[in-house]
Amino acid sequence: MSKSDLPLKNMTIGEIYNGTKATYEVPIYQRNYAWQKDEIATLIQDVYDSLIGNKETYYIGTLVSFHKGDSVYEVIDGQQRLTTINLVLKALGVKLNNKLTYRARKKSNDSIESIPHFEIDEKDFGIVNGFNYAVDAIKEIVTKDDKERFSNYFLNKVQIIHYQVPKDVDLNHYFEIMNSRGEQLEKHEIVKARLIEKLTSDGDKDKFNQLWEFCSHMNVYIQQKYNDSQIFGDNHCVLQVNDFEMIPSLELTTSDEIVKNTIQIKDILSSTGVGKTETKSDLTDTFQPIIDFSNFLLVVLKLTRMSENQFDPVKFILDDKDLLKEFDYVQRAGNLTEEFVKQFGYNLLKAKFLLDNYIVHHSNEEDSLDSNPWKLQHWYKEGKKSAYLKNLDGEDNKPIQLVQLLSMFEVSFTARQRKNYLFYCLFYLFSIEDIKKIDVPLYKNFVKQLADKYLKDVYLKQENLSEINVPKPGSFDSTILVKNDNGNWIMDVESKNKNLDFYSIFGNGTKMSKGIPLFVFNYLDYVIWEYYSENLRGDTTKNEDVRKAFFDRLGCSMFELTIFNHFYFSRTRRSLEHYFPQANATGMDGLPNQDEINCFGNYAMIGSDVNSSASNWSPRVKRDHYLDASGKIRQVSVASLKFLIMLQKCKDNADTREAGKEWVFKDITEHQRLMVKFMLE
């Protein structure tokens, strides 16, 4: 069969959904729609970057289908991407002529047909949330002036490769082929091959290959993969080696020697890693990583290049779509030498050790009210006993404050790309010459200063924000990274902004806010919790004057301090809701108008799994529902301290006001004033 005879066709998104009549049917054996906010936002960001970069075409991947007849195409592969495209188009307000349906899934069909209002009894919350994520991402990423251009580009310039399986192909056999190991090389595998080519010693090539493969397991402590006291000390909790040369080489058997002497780059590319040394115990302590391997490589590359005289970190973007390009820059500058590769290899090991042991990760358990799933622990071995996880040591509440701070950053920046805060934390830890001397209280103070710097010098400086109050590209690096007198890049995390005018940027309710980023709400919840942690934690009976003063500052009557004790930054808290609903904001009969409800004082952060119909409930109904202690709702979904304060204030007002007036503009502005004051003081 010639290439021209292959059943492959490049199709624009417009041709898929508004071209020749077609119905794309997702069969019952396919999993439910599962893309999350960071994946959808990444897709929209990539397409928007292509538009701004004047790229003629953006390829979005492949669609594999089987033509069943009557213009119906059974989707064999690519349904997650196809569903996301559908949701993005509907979020853009594009009318679709062709349909996406789900065989034997009434909830899914009803949900995708009922966009955007979802006025149905039973919903597929994967689709509901996906649509809302697409709406939010478009607001955050695409400027108002570019929205029509973006929509046209998405329809006419974004292409998908449609592979139509021939009718005479046995589909069962095709599935076997799809699941075989013939997948396309990933970018990080290409990078590995390029780096290994620079090493002259076969032993160094083997060592680098092993190091790379061990570090690529992002859900496992690096000490579990190496399990070597020469590298991590007798207790396996300290990095003992200082450079690439000190990392022990592989111990090769005779048969391994034969393989070593005939190793080729093509073998390295297809390598599955050194898996033969894994045992069952290697897999006992897995976790959910906060970053994938490709994006982690970019963080390590940036750390490695910070010592170069001509390197400008502000222009370096932590986005894995530029992974090959960033390594190309190093090569074109003549810096991709054997010495560079060894330094990068050592930095990869060091950064993975620090990531695993000094940056939070999420346990495999679901978010629940009873325990904080964010962990900050060492992999620790004691004598001949089995290794176990050990909490970081520190004074007073500093370790738990560090967990809260790091998880606060993480839920604010959930996407695997552009994790600037992670780079800054690792840059700080890299600056400590002796890892054994990492001081947890000092580290916590650095992260707190970093959070303050984010709020005051980025989010409260209009020149650093876009027209919808999202930080502009490079605004974090240009604010935090500076050169010292010796010409070296260092971090300045001391806030310099003295004009902390919150209302001029985010509005005060006299006119509709242009947008308030999630970080602002998360930062507020942290400082409220930190005040509790330092002044009231563990003291629930005495010092009632301190408790009363605390709740006076919050602007509501006292409620149980156990709420603060159980508080953590759940990954479900992704949605901003109007506490006083938009549907009721008429401005009549003493009720707020549309401008007055679109401000910081009326926004509440809630979990993404909360029923979307609740957005139209009155403040009183929301109060009764969300403060219900019967267990009918997941309290972790509404575990925002700011929101709980709003609910309590509404409950306080119910005793003295007529029904429907428990939360009015006076309450919104007073709550806003107290929260801003608490946050900035």
Secondary structure, DSSP 8 states (H G I E B T S, - for coil): --GGGSSEEEEEHHHHHHSS--EEEE-TTS------HHHHHHHHHHHHHHHHTT-S-EEEEEEEEEEEETTEEEEEE-HHHHHHHHHHHHHTT---SSEEEETT-HHHHHHHHSTTT--SSS--HHHHHHHHHHHHHHHHHS-GGGHHHHHHHHHHTEEEEEEEE-TTS-HHHHHHHHTSS-----HHHHHHHHHHHT---HHHHHHHHHHHHHHT-TTB-HHHHH--HHHHTTTT-S----SGGGS------HHHHHHHHT--HHHHHT---S-TT--GGGGSSB-B-SS-HHHHHHHHHHHHHTT-TT--GGG----GGGHHHHHHHHHHTT---HHHHHHHHHHHHHHHHHHHHHS-EE-SS---SSS--EE-EEEE--TTS--EEEE---STTHHHHHHHHHHHHHHHS-SSS--HHHHHHHHHHHT-S-GGG--HHHHHHHHHHHHHHIIIIIIT-GGGB-TTS-B-TTHHHHHHEEE-TTS-EEE--S-------HHHHH--SSS--S---HHHHHHHHHHHHHHHHHHTTT-SSS-HHHHHHHHHHHTS----THHHHH----TTEEEEEESS-GGG----TT---HHHHSSGGGEEEEETTS-GGGGGS-HHHHHHHHT--SSSS-GGGG--HHHHHHHHHHHHHHTTS-TT-SS-HHHHHHHHHHHHHHHH-
